Amino acid sequence: MEELVVLVDENDKQLGLMPKMEAHEKAILHRAFSVFIFNDKGELMLQQRAAHKYHSPLLWTNTCCSHQRDGESNVEAGRRRLQEEMGFTADLKEIFSFVYKAPFDNGLTEHELDHVMIGSYNDKPEINKDEVEDYKWMQLDDVKADIKKNPDVYTEWFKIIFKESYQKLTNA
């Protein structure tokens, strides 16, 4: 059964549910979240998407991101997906949300009201190879410089979210 996403307006008021692929094909605004996990050195854990993903395969992105299920809080969704993709959980704190739109070469479009959350973790993740190819830790300034130097190795949404959240993440 295909995953449903929560359709929302610009104020995050729920409008209904729709299959995820249909929402991405029609570029309809829906609720999403992005998790940024830091270690005690202040490094961000990045994940490289699995090679078989239907869009953005093998590109680097934030620790994890996905969509809330109907009735699921932002933090519950973030913790669930962090466990599913990276094999651990962490206490998460939402720091802000914003709307973005990112079209892809395959005709799909991410049009999301994204809830950005942070947490901390210091151990090695147990990545789910169905979702994640690899991971690495990087300082925020190094991520910023590498996105500028090598933009094609990062997901479109991560570049947007990172630019939007850089100051908030450095102050969090």
C-alpha positions as CSV (number, residue, x, y, z in Angstrom):
1,M,0.0,0.0,0.0
2,E,1.4,3.4,-1.0
3,E,2.3,5.8,1.8
4,L,-0.1,8.7,2.3
5,V,1.1,12.3,2.9
6,V,-0.7,15.0,4.8
7,L,-1.9,17.8,2.6
8,V,-1.7,21.2,4.3
9,D,-2.1,24.9,3.7
10,E,0.7,27.5,4.2
11,N,-0.3,27.7,7.9
12,D,0.1,23.9,8.4
13,K,-3.6,23.3,8.6
14,Q,-4.4,19.7,7.5
15,L,-6.5,19.6,4.3
16,G,-6.6,15.9,3.6
17,L,-4.5,12.9,2.6
18,M,-3.0,11.9,-0.7
19,P,-0.7,9.1,-2.0
20,K,2.9,10.3,-1.8
21,M,3.7,9.8,-5.5
22,E,0.5,11.6,-6.6
23,A,1.4,14.6,-4.3
24,H,4.9,14.7,-5.9
25,E,3.5,14.4,-9.4
26,K,1.0,17.2,-8.9
27,A,3.4,19.4,-6.7
28,I,0.7,19.7,-4.0
29,L,1.8,21.2,-0.7
30,H,2.2,18.6,2.0
31,R,3.8,18.2,5.4
32,A,7.4,16.9,5.7
33,F,10.3,17.0,8.1
34,S,14.0,17.2,8.1
35,V,16.3,15.9,10.9
36,F,19.8,17.2,11.5
37,I,21.8,15.2,14.0
38,F,25.0,16.6,15.5
39,N,27.7,15.0,17.6
40,D,29.5,16.5,20.5
41,K,32.1,18.0,18.1
42,G,29.4,20.0,16.4
43,E,29.6,17.9,13.3
44,L,26.5,17.2,11.2
45,M,25.7,13.6,10.2
46,L,25.0,13.4,6.5
47,Q,23.5,10.5,4.7
48,Q,24.1,9.4,1.1
49,R,20.8,8.1,-0.4
50,A,20.7,4.5,-1.6
51,A,21.6,3.8,-5.2
52,H,18.1,2.5,-6.1
53,K,16.1,5.4,-4.8
54,Y,13.5,6.6,-7.3
55,H,14.9,10.1,-7.2
56,S,18.2,11.7,-6.0
57,P,20.1,8.3,-5.8
58,L,23.6,8.4,-4.2
59,L,23.3,12.1,-3.4
60,W,24.2,13.5,0.0
61,T,21.6,15.0,2.3
62,N,20.7,15.7,5.9
63,T,20.6,12.9,8.5
64,C,17.1,11.9,7.5
65,C,13.9,13.4,6.1
66,S,10.4,12.1,5.2
67,H,6.7,12.7,5.7
68,Q,4.6,12.6,8.8
69,R,1.8,10.0,8.9
70,D,-1.8,11.1,9.7
71,G,-2.1,11.9,13.4
72,E,1.7,11.6,14.0
73,S,3.5,14.5,15.6
74,N,6.6,16.0,13.9
75,V,8.9,14.7,16.6
76,E,7.3,11.2,16.6
77,A,7.7,11.1,12.8
78,G,11.3,12.2,13.0
79,R,12.2,9.6,15.6
80,R,10.4,6.9,13.7
81,R,12.3,7.7,10.4
82,L,15.6,8.2,12.1
83,Q,15.3,4.6,13.5
84,E,14.1,3.2,10.1
85,E,16.9,4.8,8.1
86,M,19.9,5.3,10.4
87,G,19.2,2.6,13.1
88,F,19.1,4.9,16.2
89,T,16.8,7.4,17.9
90,A,17.5,10.7,19.6
91,D,15.7,13.4,21.4
92,L,14.6,15.9,18.8
93,K,13.7,19.5,19.0
94,E,11.9,21.4,16.3
95,I,13.6,24.7,15.5
96,F,11.5,26.1,12.7
97,S,9.4,25.3,9.6
98,F,9.2,26.8,6.1
99,V,7.7,26.1,2.7
100,Y,9.8,25.2,-0.3
101,K,9.4,23.8,-3.8
102,A,12.0,21.7,-5.6
103,P,11.3,20.2,-9.1
104,F,13.3,17.1,-10.2
105,D,14.4,16.0,-13.7
106,N,12.0,13.0,-13.5
107,G,8.9,15.2,-13.4
108,L,8.3,15.0,-9.7
109,T,8.3,18.0,-7.4
110,E,8.8,18.4,-3.7
111,H,6.4,21.1,-2.5
112,E,6.6,20.8,1.3
113,L,6.0,22.6,4.5
114,D,9.1,21.3,6.1
115,H,9.5,21.0,9.9
116,V,13.3,21.1,10.7
117,M,14.4,19.3,13.8
118,I,17.8,18.8,15.6
119,G,19.1,16.2,17.9
120,S,22.4,14.8,19.1
121,Y,24.1,11.4,18.8
122,N,27.7,10.3,19.1
123,D,27.9,6.7,18.1
124,K,28.1,4.9,14.8
125,P,24.7,4.5,13.1
126,E,23.4,1.1,11.8
127,I,22.3,2.3,8.4
128,N,19.4,0.6,6.6
129,K,21.0,-0.3,3.2
130,D,17.5,-0.2,1.6
131,E,17.5,3.6,2.3
132,V,21.0,4.7,2.9
133,E,24.2,4.0,1.0
134,D,26.7,5.7,3.4
135,Y,27.0,8.4,6.1
136,K,29.7,10.9,7.2
137,W,30.2,13.6,9.8
138,M,31.0,17.2,8.6
139,Q,31.4,20.6,10.2
140,L,28.7,23.0,9.1
141,D,31.2,25.4,7.5
142,D,32.7,22.5,5.5
143,V,29.2,21.4,4.3
144,K,28.5,25.0,3.2
145,A,31.9,25.2,1.3
146,D,31.3,21.8,-0.3
147,I,27.8,22.6,-1.4
148,K,29.3,25.7,-3.2
149,K,32.1,23.6,-4.7
150,N,30.2,20.4,-5.5
151,P,26.5,21.3,-5.7
152,D,25.7,18.2,-7.9
153,V,26.5,15.7,-5.1
154,Y,23.7,17.1,-2.8
155,T,20.0,16.7,-3.0
156,E,18.0,19.7,-4.2
157,W,16.0,19.9,-1.0
158,F,19.1,19.7,1.2
159,K,20.7,22.7,-0.6
160,I,17.5,24.7,0.0
161,I,17.0,23.6,3.6
162,F,20.7,24.1,4.4
163,K,20.7,27.6,3.0
164,E,17.4,28.4,4.9
165,S,18.6,26.9,8.2
166,Y,22.4,27.5,8.3
167,Q,22.1,30.4,10.7
168,K,19.5,28.7,12.8
169,L,21.6,25.5,13.0
170,T,24.8,27.4,14.0
171,N,22.9,29.1,16.8
172,A,21.0,26.0,18.0
